[in-house]
Amino acid sequence: MCGIVGYIGTKRQAYPILIKGLKRLEYRGYDSAGLALLNEDHALNVYKAKGKVADLEAACSGKDIKGTIGIAHTRWATHGEPSTTNAHPHYSESKNLAIIHNGIIENYAEIKKNLKDKGVVFQSDTDTEVLVQLVEYIQTKKECDLLAAVQLALHQVIGAYAIAILDKRNPDTIIAARKQSPLVVGIGEGEFFLGSDASPIIEYTDQVVYLEDGNIAVMKLGEELKVVSILNEELSPEVKTVDLNLGQIEKGGYPHFMLKEIFEQPECLTNCMRGRINVDQTQVTLSALIDYRSNLLNAKRVIIVACGTSWHAGLIGKQLIESFCQIPVDVEYASEFRYRNPVVSKDDVVIAISQSGETADTLAAVELAKEKGAFIYGVCNAIGSSIPRATHTGTYIHVGPEIGVASTKAFTGQVSVLTMFALALAEAKGTIKHNEYVEIVKELASIPNKIKEVLKTNEQVADLARTFTYAHNFLYLGRGFSYPVALEGALKLKEISYIHAEGYPAAEMKHGPIALIDSDMPVVVIATHNGMYEKVRSNIQEIKARQGRVIALVSKGDEAISKMADAVIELPDTLECLEPLVATIPLQLLAYHVAVCKRKDVDQPRNLAKSVTVE
């Protein structure tokens, strides 16, 4: 959600770095883009455009884009409609300052009124402009430098922010600050880079500093990176090496990142399990269960907090942990958990799941649970992100950067980690028979190859998608471990094709959704050979009796359901508890191909952002 890029140096022009960086952050979701450049004459030029980065490039055509210092931004509208005026950067009234901002200033209206009463004139409807006007007002009234003005302004601000600010009177400096919104500083030789994540930076340096909440970074030419607190306490940030390469954030010949990431899943899950499942495929080892054995073994309850796709993974994790470990598990939407008074004790383990590690609601839920004394376990993808730093321990899913807004490989990575967690904890607790444990570990290790087999259905699913592109509604049904997969399949279709879709437990169809079924209603049913097979088959008969059109995911060689369904996708056999890892693949492909047939923007669906860093 929103993207920030910055560059300050002497040996490179800033404009190409900023534009390329914005393109690498397009996956975060946005509706306008802009940049500010300081040229050799100390002119501060701001260029903005509604729409895509390509529209910004067009707006910059023929303009003065020289300069080795600049900041850039992609905006996802919160305060004020998407427009060129509301796009970032925003000037201060004197046009001496320019700011970009990710987050929300919650008390902006109060600050804006106070500044208007003092004669300050505003140009936009955004909360961001309020901040730059406040900084300039403090500079003028207090006769202080930019750093001091930023510190004083941030003392007055309530909300979340990642900001970068330029002052044309100080043409050798960029000041950046963060609170509850990610910001990364890249350190080169005599130059600095800035990004919402590392993707705009890695082409130039692998040395980065992840700013912590309350940190302010001063990037000044000819000096070392300076990091201070809002109270001006000098800090010693840890410089980390980013393990990321350009190939991971480029399409590699695929038409869309989403399709690339769907096809990466066999390799990604192999990487996820590497070093955690032994070479004999008989043992799962997670360092968190070694280092914090007593905290996890003594847990009386597990609470999973997550949002969106991660919440669906949590529903699967609930069944795995309860089945293997015999511990009660609650799965909560982080956005609801944080705003009530949940009963949480020191005997609880809270598992926070987030691909980006920056999801605002999940991070707030973590802080709430910590205050109540719970032990916090993170399951994240982005190394060094906020949630891993806020938790006591956890496990990275190691599936590589996920650029497509609609999550695919992160979901299967999260489910794989939760499976390994449940197995390792169950073995430590003695709540699983050894032969069953070994059987599941071996089968889990074989899942990447089974996903490769499922991916061979891609052309079949593409043909199927063309048949059902007409639909205005879809229903997805599953039972047991397949119910969360139905929810996830429906979400994928909604996200990128804009077709209304709902996921339901198959047995609940009779409690309402059956009223919707007719010949125009495609119903996707996960109907593999498991303990609920006969019951799901009965549900399909009920659908067909009402002229519903059934797309069935069945076990290879199935005959009974294949005769009833309008279309069938065969899946390789696996254990019931691992079926989500193979069953979700054709649903990802179906959503993708329907969206392509409808000519939708698959990687950047409207109104959505990859990392939801504001409420």
C-alpha positions in Angstrom: 0.0 0.0 0.0 1.7 3.1 -1.3 5.3 3.0 -2.4 8.3 5.1 -1.4 11.6 5.5 -3.3 14.4 7.9 -2.7 18.0 8.5 -3.9 20.7 10.8 -2.9 24.2 10.7 -4.4 26.5 12.4 -6.9 27.4 9.8 -9.5 23.9 8.9 -10.7 20.9 10.8 -12.0 18.0 10.2 -9.6 15.1 10.2 -12.2 15.8 6.8 -13.8 16.3 5.2 -10.3 13.1 6.7 -9.0 11.0 5.6 -12.0 12.5 2.1 -12.0 11.9 1.9 -8.3 8.3 2.9 -8.6 7.7 0.2 -11.2 9.1 -2.4 -8.8 6.7 -1.2 -6.2 3.7 -1.2 -8.5 2.6 -4.5 -6.9 1.7 -2.7 -3.7 -1.3 -1.1 -5.3 -1.8 2.6 -6.2 -3.9 5.1 -8.2 -1.4 7.9 -8.8 2.3 8.6 -8.8 4.8 11.5 -8.5 8.3 12.5 -7.8 10.4 15.5 -6.6 13.9 16.3 -7.9 16.5 18.7 -6.6 18.6 19.9 -9.5 22.1 21.6 -9.6 20.5 25.0 -9.4 18.7 24.0 -6.2 15.3 24.1 -7.9 12.8 21.7 -6.3 10.7 20.3 -9.2 7.6 18.2 -8.5 5.8 16.2 -11.2 2.7 14.1 -10.6 0.1 12.2 -12.5 -3.1 10.3 -11.8 -2.9 6.7 -13.0 0.1 4.5 -13.5 3.9 5.1 -13.4 3.7 5.2 -17.2 1.4 8.3 -16.9 4.0 9.9 -14.7 6.7 9.3 -17.2 4.5 10.9 -19.9 3.9 13.9 -17.6 7.7 14.3 -17.1 8.3 14.2 -20.9 10.1 17.4 -21.9 10.4 18.6 -18.3 13.6 19.3 -16.3 14.3 15.9 -14.8 18.0 16.5 -14.0 19.2 16.0 -10.4 21.0 13.5 -8.3 18.7 13.9 -5.3 15.0 12.9 -5.4 12.0 11.2 -3.8 9.1 9.4 -5.5 5.8 7.9 -4.5 2.9 5.7 -5.6 -0.3 6.7 -3.8 -3.2 4.5 -2.7 -6.0 7.0 -1.9 -7.1 7.3 1.7 -7.9 11.1 2.2 -9.0 12.7 -1.0 -10.0 11.1 -4.3 -7.3 9.9 -6.7 -6.2 12.9 -8.7 -3.0 14.7 -9.8 -3.6 17.3 -7.1 -3.8 14.7 -4.3 -0.9 12.7 -5.6 2.4 12.9 -3.7 4.9 14.6 -3.4 3.2 17.6 -1.7 4.9 21.0 -1.5 4.8 23.2 1.5 3.2 26.6 1.0 6.6 28.3 0.2 7.5 25.3 -2.1 10.8 25.0 -0.1 9.8 21.6 1.1 8.4 18.5 -0.6 7.2 15.3 1.2 6.0 11.8 0.4 4.1 9.8 2.9 2.7 6.3 3.4 0.2 5.9 6.2 -2.6 7.9 7.8 -2.4 11.0 10.0 -5.4 10.4 12.2 -5.5 13.9 13.7 -4.9 15.7 10.5 -8.2 17.6 10.6 -7.4 19.2 13.9 -3.9 20.2 12.8 -5.2 21.5 9.5 -7.8 23.7 11.2 -5.1 25.1 13.5 -2.8 25.9 10.5 -5.6 27.4 8.5 -6.4 29.7 11.5 -2.8 30.8 11.3 -3.2 31.7 7.6 -1.7 28.6 6.0 -3.2 27.8 2.5 -3.7 24.2 1.5 -3.9 22.9 -2.1 -5.0 19.3 -1.6 -7.5 17.2 0.4 -4.8 14.9 1.8 -3.7 14.3 5.3 -0.1 14.3 4.0 -0.1 17.9 3.0 -1.0 18.8 6.6 2.3 17.2 7.7 4.6 19.2 5.3 2.8 22.4 6.1 3.2 21.7 9.8 6.9 21.1 9.4 7.4 24.3 7.5 5.3 26.3 10.1 7.5 24.9 12.9 10.7 25.7 10.9 9.5 29.3 10.6 8.2 29.9 14.1 11.0 28.0 15.9 13.8 29.1 13.5 15.1 25.5 13.6 16.7 23.2 11.1 14.7 20.6 9.1 15.6 17.7 11.4 14.4 19.5 14.5 11.2 20.6 12.7 10.4 17.1 11.6 11.0 15.8 15.2 8.7 18.5 16.7 6.0 17.9 14.0 6.0 14.1 14.6 5.4 14.7 18.3 2.1 16.3 17.3 1.1 13.6 14.9 -1.2 10.7 15.8 -1.2 7.8 13.3 1.1 5.7 11.1 3.7 7.1 8.7 6.7 6.5 6.6 7.9 9.8 5.2 10.7 11.3 3.1 11.2 15.0 2.9 13.4 17.4 0.8 14.3 21.0 1.6 15.8 22.9 -1.4 17.7 25.1 1.1 19.5 21.9 2.2 20.2 20.3 -1.2 22.5 17.6 0.2 20.0 15.9 2.6 17.0 13.6 2.6 15.3 13.1 5.9 13.1 10.0 6.4 11.1 8.7 9.3 8.8 5.8 10.1 6.1 4.6 12.5 4.1 1.5 11.8 4.9 1.7 8.1 8.0 0.0 6.5 11.0 2.0 5.3 14.4 0.7 4.2 17.6 2.6 3.7 20.1 1.2 1.2 23.8 2.2 1.8 26.1 2.5 -1.2 29.5 4.1 -1.8 28.8 7.8 -1.3 25.1 7.4 -1.9 21.9 6.3 -0.2 18.7 4.7 -1.5 15.3 4.6 0.1 12.4 2.2 -0.4 9.2 0.8 1.2 10.9 -2.5 0.8 14.2 -3.7 -0.7 13.0 -4.2 -4.2 13.9 -0.7 -5.5 17.3 -0.9 -3.9 18.8 -4.4 -4.6 20.0 -3.4 -8.1 22.5 -1.0 -6.5 23.4 -2.3 -3.1 22.7 -5.3 -0.8 23.5 -3.3 2.4 20.4 -2.0 4.1 19.1 -0.7 7.4 15.5 -1.5 8.3 14.3 1.6 10.2 12.5 0.8 13.5 9.4 2.6 14.8 10.2 6.1 15.9 13.5 6.2 13.9 14.5 9.2 11.8 17.2 8.7 9.1 19.3 11.6 8.0 21.0 10.8 4.6 23.5 13.6 3.9 26.1 13.6 1.1 29.6 13.0 2.3 28.5 11.7 5.7 27.6 8.3 7.3 24.0 7.4 7.7 22.7 9.0 10.9 19.7 7.5 12.7 18.1 9.3 15.6 14.9 9.0 17.6 12.1 11.6 17.7 13.8 12.8 21.0 17.1 13.2 19.1 18.8 10.3 20.7 21.5 9.0 18.4 21.0 5.3 17.5 23.2 2.6 16.1 21.3 0.9 13.4 22.2 -2.7 12.3 23.3 -2.9 8.7 22.0 -6.1 7.1 22.8 -7.9 3.9 19.7 -8.5 1.7 19.5 -12.0 0.2 17.5 -11.1 -2.9 18.3 -11.0 -6.6 16.7 -9.2 -9.6 15.5 -12.4 -11.1 13.1 -12.9 -8.2 11.3 -9.6 -8.8 11.1 -9.8 -12.6 8.6 -11.8 -14.7 11.1 -14.2 -16.3 9.1 -14.6 -19.5 5.7 -15.1 -17.9 2.9 -12.7 -19.0 2.1 -11.9 -15.3 3.8 -12.1 -12.0 0.8 -14.1 -10.7 1.3 -16.9 -13.2 5.0 -17.0 -12.6 4.4 -17.2 -8.8 1.9 -20.0 -9.3 4.4 -22.0 -11.3 7.2 -21.2 -8.7 5.4 -23.1 -6.0 7.1 -26.5 -6.3 10.5 -24.8 -5.9 9.3 -22.4 -3.3 7.9 -25.2 -1.1 11.1 -27.1 -1.5 13.0 -24.1 -0.2 10.4 -23.7 2.6 11.1 -27.2 3.8 14.9 -27.3 3.2 16.8 -27.7 6.4 13.5 -28.3 8.3 12.7 -31.8 7.0 15.7 -34.1 7.2 17.2 -36.0 4.2 15.5 -39.2 5.2 12.1 -37.4 5.3 11.4 -38.7 8.7 11.8 -35.7 11.0 10.8 -32.1 11.1 13.0 -29.7 13.0 12.1 -26.0 13.7 14.6 -23.9 15.6 11.8 -22.1 17.3 10.7 -25.3 19.0 14.2 -26.0 20.2 14.8 -22.5 21.5 11.4 -21.9 23.0 10.4 -25.5 23.8 8.8 -24.9 27.2 6.7 -21.9 26.0 5.2 -24.0 23.2 4.9 -27.3 25.0 3.1 -25.7 27.9 0.6 -23.7 25.8 -3.0 -24.2 26.9 -4.4 -22.6 23.8 -3.3 -21.2 20.4 -4.7 -18.1 18.9 -4.1 -17.4 15.3 -4.4 -13.8 14.1 -4.3 -12.9 10.4 -6.0 -11.1 7.6 -7.3 -12.2 4.1 -5.4 -15.1 2.6 -3.3 -15.5 5.7 -6.5 -16.0 7.7 -7.5 -18.8 5.4 -4.1 -20.4 6.0 -4.8 -20.0 9.7 -8.0 -22.0 9.4 -6.1 -24.9 8.0 -3.5 -24.4 10.7 -6.3 -24.7 13.3 -7.3 -28.1 12.0 -3.7 -29.3 11.9 -2.7 -28.1 15.4 -5.9 -29.4 17.0 -5.7 -32.7 15.2 -2.0 -33.4 15.8 -1.4 -31.5 19.1 -4.7 -31.7 20.9 -4.6 -28.0 21.8 -7.7 -25.8 21.3 -7.1 -23.2 18.6 -9.0 -20.0 17.8 -8.6 -18.2 14.5 -9.2 -14.5 14.6 -9.4 -11.7 12.1 -6.7 -9.4 13.3 -8.8 -6.3 12.6 -11.5 -7.6 14.9 -9.2 -9.0 17.6 -7.4 -5.7 18.1 -10.6 -3.7 18.7 -12.3 -5.8 21.4 -11.1 -6.9 24.7 -10.0 -10.5 23.9 -9.3 -12.9 26.7 -5.6 -13.7 26.4 -3.4 -15.2 29.1 0.3 -15.9 29.6 -0.5 -19.6 28.8 -1.6 -18.7 25.3 0.5 -18.8 22.2 -0.5 -16.3 19.5 0.5 -17.1 16.0 0.6 -14.0 13.8 0.6 -14.8 10.0 1.4 -12.1 7.4 3.2 -12.4 4.0 4.6 -8.9 4.2 5.2 -8.8 7.9 3.8 -5.2 7.8 0.0 -5.8 8.0 -1.2 -3.0 10.3 -4.0 -4.9 11.9 -1.9 -8.0 12.5 0.9 -6.0 14.0 -1.5 -4.2 16.3 -2.9 -7.6 17.4 0.6 -8.8 18.2 1.3 -5.8 20.4 -2.1 -6.3 22.2 -1.3 -9.9 22.8 2.2 -9.1 24.1 0.7 -6.6 26.5 -1.5 -9.4 27.9 1.5 -11.7 28.4 1.0 -14.1 25.6 3.9 -15.8 23.8 4.0 -14.6 20.1 5.1 -16.7 17.2 5.4 -15.1 13.7 4.9 -16.7 10.3 6.1 -14.3 7.7 7.8 -14.1 4.3 9.5 -10.7 4.4 12.8 -11.0 6.3 13.4 -8.1 8.7 9.9 -6.8 8.5 8.0 -5.4 11.5 6.1 -8.5 12.7 9.2 -10.8 12.9 10.9 -8.1 14.9 7.9 -7.7 17.2 7.4 -11.4 17.9 9.3 -13.7 20.4 10.2 -16.2 17.7 8.7 -17.6 14.5 9.4 -19.2 11.1 10.0 -17.5 7.8 8.2 -19.2 4.9 11.1 -18.5 2.5 9.1 -18.5 -0.8 10.8 -15.4 -2.2 9.2 -12.0 -3.0 5.6 -12.2 -4.0 4.8 -9.4 -6.4 1.3 -10.3 -7.6 -1.3 -8.7 -5.3 -3.4 -11.9 -5.2 -1.3 -14.2 -2.9 -0.5 -17.7 -4.3 2.9 -19.0 -3.2 2.7 -17.2 0.2 -0.5 -19.1 1.0 1.0 -22.5 0.3 4.2 -21.5 2.1 2.2 -20.5 5.1 0.2 -23.8 5.1 3.5 -25.7 4.8 5.0 -23.9 7.8 1.9 -24.4 9.8 2.0 -28.1 8.9 5.6 -28.4 10.0 4.9 -26.5 13.2 2.0 -28.8 14.1 4.0 -31.9 13.4 7.0 -30.8 15.3 5.0 -29.7 18.3 2.9 -32.9 18.3 6.0 -35.0 18.3 7.5 -33.0 21.1 4.2 -33.4 23.1 3.8 -37.1 22.3 0.3 -36.5 20.9 0.9 -38.2 17.6 1.8 -41.8 16.8 5.3 -42.2 15.5 4.3 -44.1 12.4 1.6 -41.5 11.5 4.1 -38.7 12.1 6.7 -40.3 9.7 4.0 -40.9 7.1 2.9 -37.3 7.1 6.4 -36.0 7.0 7.3 -38.2 4.0 4.1 -37.1 2.2 4.7 -33.5 3.0 8.2 -33.8 1.4 6.6 -35.2 -1.8 4.1 -32.3 -2.1 6.3 -30.1 -4.4 6.4 -32.9 -7.0 2.6 -33.4 -6.7 2.1 -29.7 -7.3 4.2 -30.0 -10.5 1.8 -32.7 -11.6 -1.2 -30.4 -10.9 0.4 -27.6 -12.8 0.1 -29.8 -16.0 -3.6 -29.0 -15.9 -2.9 -25.3 -16.7 -4.1 -25.6 -20.3 -7.2 -27.5 -19.3 -8.0 -24.9 -16.7 -7.5 -22.1 -19.3 -10.0 -23.8 -21.6 -12.4 -24.1 -18.7 -12.0 -20.5 -17.8 -13.2 -19.4 -21.2 -16.4 -21.4 -20.7 -17.2 -19.7 -17.4 -16.1 -16.1 -18.1 -19.8 -15.2 -18.6 -20.7 -15.9 -14.9 -21.6 -13.1 -12.5 -21.5 -15.3 -9.4 -19.5 -18.4 -8.3 -20.0 -20.7 -5.4 -17.0 -22.7 -3.9 -17.7 -25.6 -1.6 -15.5 -27.9 0.5 -15.5 -29.8 3.7 -13.0 -30.4 6.5 -9.5 -29.3 5.3 -11.0 -28.3 2.0 -13.4 -25.7 3.4 -10.6 -23.0 3.8 -9.5 -23.9 0.3 -13.0 -23.0 -1.0 -12.8 -19.7 0.8 -9.4 -19.0 -0.7 -10.5 -20.0 -4.2 -13.4 -17.6 -4.0 -11.2 -14.8 -2.7 -8.8 -15.3 -5.6 -11.6 -15.0 -8.1 -13.1 -11.9 -6.5 -9.7 -10.2 -6.2 -8.6 -10.3 -9.8 -11.7 -11.0 -12.0 -14.2 -8.9 -10.0 -16.7 -11.7 -10.2 -18.7 -12.2 -7.0 -17.8 -15.5 -5.4 -18.5 -17.1 -2.0 -16.8 -20.0 -0.2 -19.0 -22.3 2.0 -18.7 -25.5 3.9 -20.5 -27.9 1.5 -23.1 -29.0 4.1 -24.0 -25.3 4.7 -25.2 -24.9 1.2 -28.6 -26.0 2.2 -28.7 -23.2 4.8 -29.1 -20.4 2.3 -26.8 -20.5 -0.8 -28.8 -23.3 -2.4 -31.4 -20.6 -3.2 -29.0 -19.0 -5.6 -28.3 -22.1 -7.7 -29.5 -22.2 -11.2 -28.1 -22.9 -14.7 -26.1 -19.6 -14.6 -24.4 -20.5 -11.3 -21.0 -22.3 -11.6 -20.3 -24.2 -8.4 -16.7 -25.3 -7.7 -16.6 -28.3 -5.5 -13.5 -29.9 -3.9 -14.5 -33.5 -3.9 -11.4 -35.6 -3.4 -11.5 -39.1 -1.9 -11.4 -38.4 1.8 -13.6 -39.1 4.8 -16.3 -36.7 3.6 -16.4 -38.0 0.0 -19.9 -39.5 0.0 -21.4 -36.4 1.7 -19.9 -34.1 -0.8 -21.1 -36.3 -3.6 -24.7 -35.9 -2.2 -24.2 -32.1 -2.2 -23.2 -32.3 -5.9 -26.4 -34.3 -6.7 -28.4 -31.5 -5.0 -26.7 -28.9 -7.1 -27.3 -30.8 -10.4 -31.0 -31.3 -9.4 -31.3 -27.5 -9.6 -29.4 -27.2 -12.9 -26.3 -25.8 -11.3 -23.0 -26.2 -13.3 -20.4 -28.1 -11.3 -16.6 -27.8 -11.6 -15.3 -30.7 -9.5 -11.8 -31.2 -8.2 -11.5 -35.0 -7.8 -8.9 -37.6 -7.0 -7.2 -39.2 -10.0 -9.3 -42.0 -11.4 -12.6 -40.9 -9.8 -15.6 -42.1 -11.7 -18.7 -41.4 -9.7 -18.4 -37.6 -9.5 -16.8 -37.4 -12.9 -20.1 -38.6 -14.4 -22.1 -36.0 -12.6 -19.9 -32.9 -12.9 -19.9 -30.6 -16.0 -16.1 -30.3 -15.7 -13.5 -32.2 -13.7 -9.9 -31.5 -12.7 -8.0 -34.5 -11.4 -5.6 -34.2 -8.5 -2.9 -36.6 -7.4 -3.7 -38.6 -4.2 -2.3 -37.3 -1.0 -3.2 -37.4 2.7 -6.3 -35.6 3.6 -4.5 -33.1 5.9 -2.2 -32.1 3.0 -4.9 -31.8 0.4 -5.1 -28.0 0.7 -1.6 -27.8 -0.8 -2.6 -29.5 -4.0 -6.3 -28.5 -4.3 -5.5 -24.7 -4.1 -3.4 -24.8 -7.3 -6.1 -25.3 -9.9 -8.3 -22.7 -8.1 -5.4 -20.2 -8.4 -5.1 -21.1 -12.1 -8.9 -20.8 -12.6 -9.0 -17.3 -11.1 -6.0 -16.2 -13.1 -7.3 -17.5 -16.5 -10.8 -16.0 -15.9 -9.3 -12.7 -15.1 -7.1 -12.9 -18.3 -10.2 -13.8 -20.4 -11.9 -10.7 -18.9 -8.9 -8.6 -19.7 -8.4 -7.5 -16.1 -5.2 -6.2 -14.6 -4.1 -9.5 -12.9 -1.1 -8.3 -11.0 -2.6 -5.0 -9.9 -6.4 -5.4 -9.3 -8.3 -2.2 -8.7 -8.6 -0.9 -5.1 -6.3 -3.5 -3.7 -2.8 -3.2 -2.2 -0.3 -6.0 -1.5 0.7 -4.8 1.9 -2.1 -3.2 3.9 -0.1 -0.9 6.2 -3.1 1.3 7.1 -6.5 0.4 8.6 
